Amino acid sequence: MANTMPPKVSAKTFMLYTEPQPYFSYPARLPADIIADAQRNLVVRDGWASFFYHTYDSISYLQQTVTGLKSLGYTLVAPTAA
């Protein structure tokens, strides 16, 4: 059966996912990977970024990601505020 899962990074929406374990054929994605992608996304004018955090993963992944994104100048907002 063909893999029907969406890609982990979408250039249209700049979706960034934490995935500390390999998933299907996708490699593990750690906070450093997300922060590096967020750095590259800064060249997009009026762009936005989002990421998904698995609550069963270590809270340190979330803390590292948020700290790294804020250091790049990103502002985190609730989905209801967007």
N, C-alpha and C positions, 0 to 999 in steps of 0.2 A: 504494500500500500504506500502511496506517495506521501511524503511529509507535507501536511497542509498547514503547519504552524506558521504564523507571520514572522517576518524577520525580527531580530532583536533590536535593530536600530532602523528607524524609518526616517529618511531624509525629509519627507513631507512634514512630519509632525515633530521631529527631533525627540522621539520617545527614547528614553534611556532606562534600561532595566538592570537591577542588580541580580545576578545569578551566580552565586559563588561556586556552584557545581555545574559541570558541563551538562547541557540540556540538548537532547537529540544530537545533532552535529554541531551545535554552537559551543564555542569554548566558554569557560567560566568568565563572568564579568564582575570585577571587583570595583570598589570605590575609585581606585586610581584610573581604571578604564573609563568610568563615567565622567570623572573630572576632566580627563584628557579630551573626551568627546565634547564636553561642554565648552572647553577652551576653544576648540575648533569651530564650534557653533557661534562664537562671538562675532565672527565676520558677517553673519546674517543680520541685516538691518531689520528691526521690528520682529525678530524671531522670538521664539519662546522654547522652553525646554521642560520636560517632565521626566520623572522616573518612578519606577514601581519598586517598592520594598517588600520583601517577603517577611512577615512578622515572625516566622519561625527561625529566621537567620539571626546572627549576633547583632545586638543593638549597636555595636561598634561600627558595623558597616554603614548604618544610617547616620551615625554621628560623623564619621569620616566624610561621607558624601555631602552632607549638609554643610559642614565646615569648609570643604573644598569649593563647593558651589558659591557660598557666600564670599569666600576670598577672591573669587573671580568677578564679583559684582552682581551676581544673581540675587534676586529678591524672591523669597519663597512666600507664596500666598495660598490660601485655602481654595480648593476648586470652586467653592460657591462664590468667591470674591472675583473670580476671573471673568 
